[in-house]
Amino acid sequence: MQPSEKARYKILVVDDDPEVNKALRLMLQFDGHEVQTANSGKSALAIFEASQFDLIITDYNMPGIMGDELAALMKQKRPSQPIILTSGNFPAEFTDGNLVSGVDYLLNKPVTMSEMRETLLWVLGPYAESRQIGLGAPGPHDEPPPARPIQPSL
């Protein structure tokens, strides 16, 4: 897909590393998305409560509120909120096929532009709703984007 073919989304990016926040923001803005960033779970919750977002992308390993905890808190307030959890080092329990409560997709860092586009299409694309509720005809994006192996933390 070319950038001009993509839907434009309002996205909240949460990461305690300012360089990662900046990189993800620039990547998403390049494709025309409106992006807001937060550097902690606490600040993300305040932003989340004051505004609506099409998507939340949050780091897993952050001081204070961890990304999976943040996702669970957000899903309590808005159960249908799409949330992507990112990490350069997911714990082993996340890599064994177990669902992470409140999370729609696990995305390994570093993230390429192609991986980000495929993930957005998977999570927010035309068949996302039918996948979540188990209805609808199969479509070209019924399989998740190919994932690189997740490296569990030691």
N, C-alpha and C positions, 0 to 999 in steps of 0.2 A: 504494500500500500504506500502510496505517496502521501506526504503530509497534507496535501490539499484534500485528500479523500477521507480523512479521519473526522469523526465527530469531535467536537470541542467540549471538553469537560472541565469542571471546577474541581480541583484536586488539592487536598491538604497533605503535605509531605512532612513527616516527623522523624527527625534524627538528631541526636546530640552532637554529631560531628558536623561542624559548619561547612566543611568542604564537601561532604556527601550531600547535605541539604542543597548546596549551591549547584552541584553537578546534576542532581535529579531535577531541580527546578529548571535549569537551563535546557536539559534534555526534553522535558515535558513542554516547556514554552516554545521550543523549536517547532513542535508539532501543533502549536496554536492553543494549547490548553492554558487555562487560568490557574495559576499555582500560588498557594500560600504555604509558608513554612513555619514550623515550630521546632524549638530545640529541646523540648522536654515533653513528657506525657502530661504534666500539669498545665503547661501553656497550651498544648494541643487540645485538652479538654475545654479550656476557656474559649478558644477559637471555635471549636466544634459546637459548643452550646450557643454561640452567638451567630452562627451561620450554617447554611446547608452546603453539602459537598456531594458531588457525584461519586467521589472515591477518596479513600484515605490510604496512604502508603506510609507505613510506620516501621522503623527499625525495631528489632527484637530486643537487643541488649542495650538498655539505657538506664542511667541512674534514676532512682526514684521509682517511677511507674514503668515497668517493663512493657514491651510492645504487645505481648499477648494479654496482659492485664488491661492495657489501654483499649485494645480491641474489644474485650469483654465488656468494659464500662460503656463504650460507645454503642455496642450492640444492645445493651440494656435499654438505652435511650431511644435508639433507632434500629430495630431488629433487621431491617432490610438494607442497612448501610453497607456497601461493598468495602472490604478492607483487605489490603495486601500487606503481608508481614515480610520484611526483608531482613537478611542477615548474611554476614560473611562466614558465620559459624553456628548453624542451628544445632541445638542439643539433639542427642541421639533419639530421644522419644518423639521428636518431630519428624525424623527421617524414616521411621518404621511404618509409614502409611497411616499413622493416627491423625485424626482431625484435630486441629487446634481450635478450641472454642472461640467463636467470634471472628475467625479468619477465613477469608474466601480463597486465598492463594498464598503459597510460600514462594518467595522469589530470592534466589541466591545473589549476593553481591560478590564481585562487581557486576553491574547490569549493563549490557550493551543496548544501544538504541533499538536494535531488532528485537531483542528479548522484551524490552519494555513495551514496544508496539504490540507484539504477540500477546503479552499478558493483559494489556488493556483490552484487546479485542476479546480475549477469553473471559475476562471478568465483567466487562461492560458491553460487549458486542450484542448483535441482534438475537443470539440464541441463549444469552446468559440467563434470562428469566425462565425460559422453558427448562434449562438444565437444572436450575435450583428447585423447581417444583415438579420435575419429572414429566413434563408434558411437551408436546410439540414434535414436529417432524425433525428427523436428524438433518443437520446442516453441515456446511463445510468446516465449521469450527467446533464440532462436538467433542473433539479430543483436545486436551490441554496442550499448550505449546510445549515443545520438547524441553525438558529440564536437564540442566547439567547435574551431575551427581552432587548431592549435598554432603559436605564434609562435617560429620558430627564433632562436637567439641570433645576434648579429652579430659 
